[in-house]
């Protein structure tokens, strides 16, 4: 009895509202209260019915015991023991079932000892909290909730009398199975209370005419997938437990999910899951694991599924943080870019369309597969796999099992882990494990620099950068700065959308729990609308993602090349850079004299395709056309020297500068270059927009 009663585990949300009661192994419900929380009447009524001299004896009542003995002799059987409340408490605590004089003696001695160390209030409190009131309800709180749908402190006098009378024989007076017996016991209790002086005659008559209405009230069982997740993580919890859930947020997510699923019948979609996290703490504010818990107890929020493209931001983040790439670096998005690098791997874009040269910003915002693999090759697959584990992703298999495709959807992830990782982006590179209980604490460990994380976040907020893949009016497009990323697994089995504002991260999965594919449904069509509906609701109180900090360098760059603008640049944008990674050269070398974009030979296939909408050309190999390499010229002794000149020509664009040795060759008035033959071996160098080339020639 020295161990305090913990009671039935009862989960409450962040505002103290009850979510669910977790039944104990024998399925008893017990919610301990203080005496003050039991209301004004129930303790007084209980004392009057069970132990009228409770406040005047020291654990044993001689008068009650003698009276009980007399009644037992008269009836020839034990009909009562005259036990005090203290004796009954000892019996409950010791769980002694014997009804003999030896047991009675033990209870008497123990009760007298207990009275010397505990106050009457504590004894009465412990007794009431341990009392059975039928239907496996222990204590007045469990009973009042079950029979009257209210807390014990809210019980009326009539309801207090009704409940107090049940404890004398909870099985015989079970109000759900034997309501007539319970009513007769209520009437007997009124008579006893009247005789004891607690009730006047008028009160007894009035209460006998107003029988309490007993119902079948069951505890709430809200957020069942969330409750199951707590059971799995913390099976040892007991008593009243404050969780991180916000029931308002939970109910909003459930409503939005049901509405969205109702509109997706044409895609053959039956299930969905939603997780909402508080960015500051990593606390789970909502968790919806299935569309119908009664029909499907599988928790889509914690069940691993193919990740689609949702992991790409973390690979680009690692590359930018290590200064291997910038947001302006040009990467190839072509059908053969990977094939030329990896003979055994040939990923394709979902749309089977290719944009050619794309900046990292566009590649990530448009979720292009080919540039993502190139970024992965720069970071290293094993290193990137380790980086993802730092962000909280627990993969079920090894890198060797997944191959490089883990970044495109081969790997399985949990929705809760995805939400936690993106919340780490919202915290500028500090991931943590998602919290289910208010008492939990998980450390935040830096996984990337704040500056590099801000660049990735800015890309995920960029509606302009993603429009080539998603258009201008997709569910991802917000007027405010909201980060968003979608992902669709191969075979259309999983659709994801995840993103965040300043306060919350929302992650959505849509698919079928049995693994069957959806009917050609991309994430932007099915998961993104649900994500956007939830995010719009949160933005009624939340704030958008803040602007990038002052640590980043802003530079105006050429929209086609990511280098500093030149007179050929088709457009200019302002890009973010880590200090020291901003471009130093302009883009002039990337354009022909006619303004066509010049690309390396790896773009040859794309340049010859219909997807080359802006007439980009393959950059000609820089070479000197005249004089030819290692050419030998013979001076003619007859011709005048001014007629013995060679023209200098090279395929390195306009604005060429020529040098014979270290001596510059001046241009002619028409812009052409000529050099008068002079005996000797001459080093020749041409410097132009498209490169530098050198060779030698001889004059005899």
Secondary structure as GFF3:
##gff-version 3
##sequence-region A 1 700
A	DSSP	beta_strand	9	12	.	.	.	ID=ss1
A	DSSP	beta_strand	18	22	.	.	.	ID=ss2
A	DSSP	beta_strand	29	30	.	.	.	ID=ss3
A	DSSP	three_ten_helix	35	38	.	.	.	ID=ss4
A	DSSP	alpha_helix	42	50	.	.	.	ID=ss5
A	DSSP	alpha_helix	62	75	.	.	.	ID=ss6
A	DSSP	alpha_helix	85	94	.	.	.	ID=ss7
A	DSSP	alpha_helix	101	117	.	.	.	ID=ss8
A	DSSP	alpha_helix	120	130	.	.	.	ID=ss9
A	DSSP	beta_strand	137	138	.	.	.	ID=ss10
A	DSSP	alpha_helix	140	148	.	.	.	ID=ss11
A	DSSP	three_ten_helix	152	154	.	.	.	ID=ss12
A	DSSP	alpha_helix	157	166	.	.	.	ID=ss13
A	DSSP	alpha_helix	179	196	.	.	.	ID=ss14
A	DSSP	alpha_helix	201	209	.	.	.	ID=ss15
A	DSSP	alpha_helix	224	233	.	.	.	ID=ss16
A	DSSP	beta_strand	240	242	.	.	.	ID=ss17
A	DSSP	alpha_helix	247	262	.	.	.	ID=ss18
A	DSSP	three_ten_helix	265	267	.	.	.	ID=ss19
A	DSSP	beta_strand	271	278	.	.	.	ID=ss20
A	DSSP	beta_strand	284	288	.	.	.	ID=ss21
A	DSSP	beta_strand	305	306	.	.	.	ID=ss22
A	DSSP	alpha_helix	312	321	.	.	.	ID=ss23
A	DSSP	beta_strand	330	333	.	.	.	ID=ss24
A	DSSP	beta_strand	356	359	.	.	.	ID=ss25
A	DSSP	alpha_helix	360	365	.	.	.	ID=ss26
A	DSSP	alpha_helix	369	379	.	.	.	ID=ss27
A	DSSP	alpha_helix	381	390	.	.	.	ID=ss28
A	DSSP	alpha_helix	399	402	.	.	.	ID=ss29
A	DSSP	three_ten_helix	403	407	.	.	.	ID=ss30
A	DSSP	beta_strand	412	413	.	.	.	ID=ss31
A	DSSP	alpha_helix	415	426	.	.	.	ID=ss32
A	DSSP	beta_strand	430	431	.	.	.	ID=ss33
A	DSSP	beta_strand	445	446	.	.	.	ID=ss34
A	DSSP	alpha_helix	450	460	.	.	.	ID=ss35
A	DSSP	alpha_helix	463	470	.	.	.	ID=ss36
A	DSSP	beta_strand	483	488	.	.	.	ID=ss37
A	DSSP	three_ten_helix	490	492	.	.	.	ID=ss38
A	DSSP	beta_strand	494	500	.	.	.	ID=ss39
A	DSSP	beta_strand	504	511	.	.	.	ID=ss40
A	DSSP	alpha_helix	523	538	.	.	.	ID=ss41
A	DSSP	beta_strand	553	558	.	.	.	ID=ss42
A	DSSP	beta_strand	572	577	.	.	.	ID=ss43
A	DSSP	three_ten_helix	588	590	.	.	.	ID=ss44
A	DSSP	beta_strand	598	599	.	.	.	ID=ss45
A	DSSP	three_ten_helix	601	603	.	.	.	ID=ss46
A	DSSP	alpha_helix	604	607	.	.	.	ID=ss47
A	DSSP	beta_strand	617	618	.	.	.	ID=ss48
A	DSSP	beta_strand	624	626	.	.	.	ID=ss49
A	DSSP	beta_strand	632	633	.	.	.	ID=ss50
A	DSSP	three_ten_helix	641	643	.	.	.	ID=ss51
A	DSSP	beta_strand	645	647	.	.	.	ID=ss52
A	DSSP	beta_strand	649	650	.	.	.	ID=ss53
A	DSSP	beta_strand	657	660	.	.	.	ID=ss54
A	DSSP	beta_strand	663	665	.	.	.	ID=ss55
A	DSSP	beta_strand	674	676	.	.	.	ID=ss56
A	DSSP	beta_strand	680	688	.	.	.	ID=ss57
A	DSSP	beta_strand	691	699	.	.	.	ID=ss58
###
